[in-house]
Amino acid sequence: MGGFRLQTLVANAKQLIKHNNKHQRDVPKGYLAVYVGETQRKRFVVPLSYLDQPLFQDLLRRSEEEFGFNHPMGGLTIPCCEEAFIRLTTQLHVS
């Protein structure tokens, strides 16, 4: 994937986050709410710094492929199993 497409993907995700965080007052500044799961979705609150991480950007690409930028939960929806998301965010948290 080209650098321009990745920048657009991250910019669109940030715009969605800014819009949704206005409506989700329980999300602390510097964090975003995401919904994770393939059928039943669970809400997670993660640091915005994850948007700069290549592993998390891969999840954003999957999200874009599945939903475009129309997210059914009203927040950023990531179509992967909860266990895989937890493993990935654990790796990001450690590094």
C-alpha positions in Angstrom: 0.0 0.0 0.0 1.3 3.4 -0.9 2.2 6.1 1.6 -0.6 8.4 0.4 -3.3 5.8 0.8 -2.0 5.0 4.3 -2.1 8.7 5.2 -5.6 9.0 3.9 -6.6 5.9 5.9 -5.2 7.3 9.2 -6.6 10.8 8.5 -10.1 9.3 7.9 -9.8 7.2 11.1 -8.8 10.3 13.1 -11.7 12.3 11.7 -14.1 9.5 12.7 -12.6 9.4 16.1 -12.8 13.1 16.6 -16.5 13.0 15.6 -17.3 10.1 17.9 -15.4 11.2 20.9 -17.6 14.3 21.0 -20.5 11.9 21.6 -18.7 9.5 23.9 -17.7 11.7 26.9 -16.3 8.7 28.8 -13.3 8.5 26.4 -10.3 10.3 27.9 -8.4 12.8 25.9 -5.7 11.0 23.9 -7.7 7.8 23.6 -10.2 6.4 21.2 -13.0 3.9 21.5 -13.0 1.0 19.1 -15.4 -1.9 18.7 -13.8 -5.3 18.1 -15.2 -8.6 17.1 -16.4 -10.6 14.1 -20.0 -11.1 15.2 -20.5 -9.8 18.7 -18.6 -6.6 19.3 -16.8 -5.5 22.5 -15.8 -1.9 23.2 -12.1 -1.1 24.0 -10.5 2.3 24.7 -7.0 2.5 23.3 -4.4 5.3 23.1 -4.3 7.4 19.9 -0.6 6.6 19.6 -1.7 3.2 18.2 -2.7 5.0 15.0 1.0 5.4 14.2 1.8 1.7 14.7 2.0 -0.5 11.6 0.3 -3.4 13.3 -2.7 -1.2 14.2 -2.7 0.3 10.7 -3.2 -3.2 9.3 -6.4 -3.4 11.5 -7.5 0.0 10.1 -7.0 -1.4 6.5 -9.2 -4.4 7.4 -11.8 -2.1 8.9 -11.8 0.1 5.8 -12.1 -3.0 3.5 -15.1 -4.3 5.5 -17.0 -1.2 6.4 -15.5 1.7 4.4 -16.0 4.6 6.7 -19.5 3.7 7.6 -19.2 2.0 11.0 -22.3 0.3 12.3 -21.5 0.7 16.0 -21.1 4.5 15.6 -17.4 4.2 16.5 -14.4 2.7 14.7 -15.3 -1.0 14.2 -12.5 -3.5 13.8 -13.4 -6.9 12.2 -11.1 -9.3 14.1 -11.5 -11.7 17.0 -11.2 -10.2 20.4 -8.3 -12.5 21.4 -6.2 -11.4 18.3 -6.9 -7.7 19.1 -5.8 -8.2 22.7 -2.6 -10.0 21.6 -1.8 -7.2 19.2 -2.5 -4.3 21.6 -0.4 -6.1 24.2 2.5 -6.2 21.7 2.0 -2.4 21.1 1.9 -1.6 24.8 5.2 -3.4 25.4 7.1 -1.8 22.6 
